């Protein structure tokens, strides 16, 4: 297995990325890690070069770059070069913690779509109260979708949950504003009808965003606009609440502060359960190879989780299975 | 001021409703409370009949009833009768904690839309970290919307925030999947263009759902499908997190439990800040009179908050102002 890595993308790059690779090398001695970026900056954090290839690049795509323009102009950026390695057959998957839009655009235009899939989607494994998690897509690769796209998302998500997360017969639900079949926009109602007729998935009907975090479904399908809004609402609410709790305790009286110190461990454990770090990065699904986006602020541990995820995707050949599924369709 | 109240709607009706009215009577001696429902059940909880009128009704719309069918068939239900009192000029506003869909349908078909408003919207004041709150609409009165509807929502929300919450020159934002003007679906981009050209509102551009709880806007405009999904994602996340914290503390070791006892007050204060109870109920805006939905599980205190909200709506005549605004438009 060969993974192309954009060593320069992310808030703490290349340090966090390279430190993550130092850890991942120990866990996965069968992976070749191809690090794209400035050799000296990379070497400064690299423990040793065993199973590592450093490929020098001269340009950088940052968070301010306009995605499509950036991938056209900055052909020698670490991001574009890493993605191109997959296209050229030099790597089996690509990982970046950099500019999300640029990675999506590069995945779409350079790696390319699986035949018969019009719209690849961004998917993440989100945490649930019971610790099992669920896969949600599209989280914003698309600004709007048609029912046919969502039908593809259902299959992409189902294969991913079954293979990468090992969920048997994953329960696939459609995000709507009511659990009844009659609820939702015209687009959602049409999607409901389509999903009901796909034999290869275990469609359990509509789900409301109130219920997704409880683990009621293994895969939640949404259009990119709504999926993105819901994801950000979850993140925003969790962040505001955790900060409020912290502030409340810090600004509380003496006993509250003591209490805070005593529950600190429990709260940080909770933060871990509800964190998306351990589940890996967001996958652009529907393209011909694994294209994975790690959080911009990924810690070395989060990078290891993402390598673990990619390893599992390659090991199960989930992408190859999907290519076959869609080829057989027609 | 005369408020028609569906005394039989809600999880704890009529007890919670009537007990709320007992409290509200003291705060608002100038309000006539018209209680629709079973006289004996109401009287069992009513302290005295000062400023109270009990109107006997024989039918009940519950949570299982199909909304439109229910309001057509159950003409002598407490909900329909209370709404009809507004239509007939016997009351100035109506409050129910019952079936949301039925109240929306009754508001729409019985009270009726303000001239030139195609689609009334459901609006709530949601909590922010800084305690000021923001008004969000549409929260699901519509399953899909056109840009023109959202332009109306912006005006409805802006008038409400200015009058009822006393916000000067309310900042109105459009929910999208990026803060830049170029982000969002075709519908959202068209709405952005429309809102930019409305002189009567202080449009500050797009907002992401990640940022709404921080108080970055006073009014957040969304289509009914997305607004509903975001609202339920916020509610679901807050509920899962608070439960996780509680479980973590309860199942923690001895010191964690002690700590939990010491921070309990702070956590319950936080729960109050982040609760929607104190801001009143959800308003169906765009109809000719205040139609207010209190939470199904409203406590007597939540009912008082809702009466306070209705009092403020009537006192400022925000609905009358809106009628005039839309009349003047053409």
Interface residues (C-beta under 8 A of the other chain):
Chain A: X129 X140 X143 X144 X175 X177 X183 X184 X185 X186 X187 X188 X208 X209 X210 X211 X212 X213 X214 X222 X224 X225 X226 X228 X229 X230 X232 X233 X234 X235 X236 X237 X238 X239 X240 X241 X242 X243 X244 X245 X248 X249 X252 X255 X256 X258 X259 X260 X261 X262 X263 X264 X265 X266 X267 X269 X270 X273 X274
Chain B: X128 X129 X140 X143 X144 X175 X177 X183 X184 X185 X186 X187 X188 X208 X209 X210 X211 X212 X213 X214 X222 X224 X225 X226 X228 X229 X230 X232 X233 X234 X235 X236 X237 X238 X239 X240 X241 X242 X243 X244 X245 X248 X249 X252 X255 X256 X258 X259 X260 X261 X262 X263 X264 X265 X266 X267 X269 X270 X273 X274
